[in-house]
Structure formats: structure tokens, C-alpha cells
């Protein structure tokens, strides 16, 4: 089992979707995962933010973030 720290530093939908997606994948494979928001990424801590905006690949941050929250993956700001 490995330890992963995913850092989101941009206020970009695509960056957030990938960060949350990779964190979910690592966690489902049994790895220890932490997510940390810095710089522009802190805007993703806003609970009223629209997480359903699609990326160019058709997914959205809301496809992955609820899993992280439900499974109590640590998310720091």
C-alpha cells in the first residue's frame, strides 16, 4: 500500500476533475490518500460551488468528489 497526496492548486474544472478522479482510483485500490487545496484550488472548498460542469471528456468533479467525502478521505485547505 502506498501513500498519495494530491494537490489541487488551480481553479479549473478539468484540473479538479482529474485530481478527484486520481484520488478516487488510488483509494479504491487500497492506498492511503490525502487531497490538499492550495492557491487557486482553495475555491473548491466552497460547498455552494457547481460541481456538475462537464469537462472536455464528459465527466465532472461531482463524479468523484462525493466518493472521497463519503469515504472520509482527508481533504485539507
C-alpha positions in Angstrom: 0.0 0.0 0.0 1.4 3.4 -1.0 0.7 6.9 0.3 -0.6 9.5 -2.1 -1.0 13.3 -1.7 -3.0 15.0 -4.5 -2.5 18.8 -4.6 -5.1 20.9 -6.4 -3.7 24.4 -7.0 -5.9 25.7 -9.8 -9.4 27.0 -10.1 -10.0 24.9 -13.2 -12.8 22.4 -13.7 -10.6 19.9 -15.6 -7.8 20.1 -13.0 -10.3 19.4 -10.2 -11.9 16.5 -12.0 -8.6 14.8 -12.7 -7.4 15.4 -9.1 -10.5 13.9 -7.6 -10.6 11.1 -10.2 -7.0 10.0 -9.5 -7.6 10.3 -5.7 -10.6 8.1 -6.0 -8.8 5.5 -8.1 -5.9 5.3 -5.7 -8.2 5.0 -2.7 -10.3 2.2 -4.3 -7.1 0.3 -4.8 -6.5 0.4 -1.1 -3.9 3.2 -0.9 -3.7 5.9 1.7 -4.9 9.1 0.0 -4.9 12.8 1.1 -6.1 15.8 -1.0 -4.9 19.3 -0.3 -6.1 22.6 -1.9 -3.7 25.4 -2.3 -3.6 28.7 -4.1 -6.5 28.9 -6.6 -7.5 25.4 -5.6 -9.0 26.6 -2.3 -12.1 27.7 -4.3 -13.0 24.1 -4.5 -13.7 24.1 -0.7 -16.8 26.2 -1.4 -19.8 23.9 -0.7 -22.1 26.0 -3.0 -19.8 25.6 -6.0 -21.3 23.9 -9.1 -19.6 20.6 -9.3 -21.6 19.4 -12.3 -19.8 21.4 -15.0 -18.6 18.9 -17.6 -15.0 18.6 -18.7 -14.0 18.1 -22.4 -14.0 14.3 -21.7 -17.6 14.4 -20.4 -17.1 13.8 -16.7 -17.3 16.4 -13.9 -15.9 16.8 -10.4 -19.1 15.6 -8.9 -18.5 12.2 -10.5 -15.6 11.7 -8.0 -15.7 14.1 -5.0 -18.8 12.5 -3.3 -16.9 9.2 -3.1 -13.9 11.0 -1.4 -16.2 12.7 1.1 -18.3 9.5 1.8 -15.1 7.5 2.4 -13.6 10.2 4.7 -10.6 10.8 2.5 -8.8 13.7 4.2 -9.2 17.0 2.3 -7.1 19.9 3.6 -7.1 23.6 2.7 
